[in-house]
């Protein structure tokens, strides 16, 4: 499992998820989506776990411990998938990254999970473990955005901008759009603002031909 404390770990970060670990991570996802962060307990996670409940409690003793490993899993998955099948064109790659931050389609479960994730993010100032995991996930996204914009500038696809500053702005804007849409349960708000953001990206970054 992930790099949390305790000796009951059959897996280290960087390895593929085994069947039990995958089932536990899926149970955490479903529990958070169904209940939100405050109401998600070990009992709620166990209720979503399709294997033996004793197996879950063998691996984890607390909600914080299991969420730490869940975040670590999300970071690994995010880092791996952001570079999978990346388009050759920096502009297309940038749009693909924004699509990851602002999906065009989300079912109710996906929307509820994002609400739970924002609830968890609000705990970061009070929980060092959460803070470190959330900081890492942000760094992964920002690095991908920055490198994509930098490549676009170097290849003459984008105008000459500061990649780090543009990446920060795009990430913060995307985060704000999703947070508002999730809080208000308004998918149309996300869709409208995503379309506007794409238009701004084209105006800000593309070299005039």
N, C-alpha and C positions, 0 to 999 in steps of 0.2 A: 504494500500500500504506500501511501504518500509519506512525506517526511515529518509526520507528527510523532509525538512522544509515545512510548509504549513498546512492548516487545512482540505483540501479536500481529506481525506483518508478514505476509507471504509474497509481497511484491514490492519492488522499489520503483520510484519514478523513472520513466524512460522505457519501461518494459510495456508490452502489450497488456491490456486488461485481461485477466482470466475471467472465466465464466461467473464466478462468485462475485468478484469485484465489479464487473459490469452490471450484475443484477443489483448490487448495493447502490451503485451510482444512479441507476435508473429509478430505484425506489426513492432516493433523495430528491431527484428531479420531480417525480410525481407528487411527493409529499409537499414540497415547496410550492408547486403549481396549484395544488388543491387547497392548501391551508394558509399560504403566506408564511413569511419568516417567523413572526411572533408566536403563531400557533403550531408551528412544526416542532414536534417533540420526537424523542426516540421511539415512543409508542406509535406515533403517526407514521414514521419511517418504516417501522416494523410491519405496520398494517399494509404497506405498499410492497413489502419485500415478498417475492414469490417463493423463496426457499424457507428453510427452517429458521424460525425467529431466534433460536438459540445460536445459530450460526452468525447472525448479525451481531448479537451481544458478545459473542466470542471475539469478534474483530474490533468492536467499538464499545466504549463505556459511556460516552457522553455525546450530546448533540454537537458541541463545539469541535470535538475530535473528528467526527464524521464529516462535518462541514469543511473543516480544514483540508481533508483529503479530497473532498468533492471539488473545492476550488482549485486544488493542485491539478486534478484531472482536467478541469475546464481549461486551465492555462496550457497544459500540454496539448490538449485537443486544438485549442485556438492557435497555438504556435505552429502546429503541424499543418492544419488545414488552410491557414492564410497563404501559404506558398504553394499549395497543391493546384495544379492546372492553372497557374497564373498566366494571364494573357501576355503576349509579347509586347503589345502596345501599352506604354505607361498610362495613357488616358483610360483605356479599357480596364487595366488593372486597378486604377484608382476607383473607378465606378464599381468594380466588383467588391472592393474593400468597403465602400460605403453601403453597398447592398448587404454586406454582412452585419453592419451596424444598424441599418434601417431596412430590414427585410420587407420585400414588397407584399408578402402574404404571411400572416400569422394566424394560426388557429387560436381558440380560446385558451388552450393549455399553454401555448407559447407566450401569449400575452400575460397570463397570470404568473408564469415563471419569471418574466422580466420584472413584474411588479415585486415579486419576492426578492429578486436580486437587488433592486433599488432599496428595498427595506434593509437588506443585509449591508449594502454600501453605507447606509446611514449609521451603522454601528462601528464603522472603521475608526473614528476618533476615540472610541472607548475600548477597542479590542485590537491589540497589537497583531495577533495572528491574522485576523480579517484584513487589517490594514496592509500587511505585507503581501497577502495574496491579491488583493484588489490593486495595489500598486503595481504588482508584477503583470497583471492582466492589462492594465493601462499601458505599461511600457511595451508590451508585445504589439498592441495595436498601433501605438505611436511610432514605433520603429518601422512597422510595415508601411504606414502612411508616409513617413519621412523618406524612406529609401525609394519608394515609388515616385514621389515628387522629385527627389534628387535625380533619379534616372531620367525622368522626363525633361528636366532642365538640361542635363548633360547631353542628351540626345537631340536637343533642340525642339522637342515636342511641346514643352511648356515654356512660358515666358520666364525670365530670370527673376526668381523669387527665392526667399529664404525657406528651404524645405522644412526646417524644424518649426518655424513660426506658422507656416501654412498648415502643417500637420496638426499642431495644437489647436488651431482655429477650427479645422474640419472635424476633429474628434470632439471638441467641446460643443460645437454646434449640433453634431449628430447625437451626442449624449443628451443635450437639452431637448431636442425634438422627441427622442424616444421617452424620456422621463415625463414630459408633459402628456404625450399621447397615452402612456400607460396609466399615469395617475388619473386621467380623465376618462380612461377606457374609450378613447376616440381614435379609431384607426384612420379615419379620414384626415385628421390633423397630421398624423405621421405621413400619409400619402401626399398631402398638399405640400408640406414643408420639404419632403424628400425631392419632389419635383422642382421646387424652387432652388434647393441646394444644388441639384444637378445643373440647373441653368446658370447659377453663379459660378460653379466650377468651370464651366465652359467659358464664361466671360473672363474669369480671373486668370486662368492658367493656359488656355490654348493659344498657341502662336497664331496670329492672324496670317492667313494664306493669301 
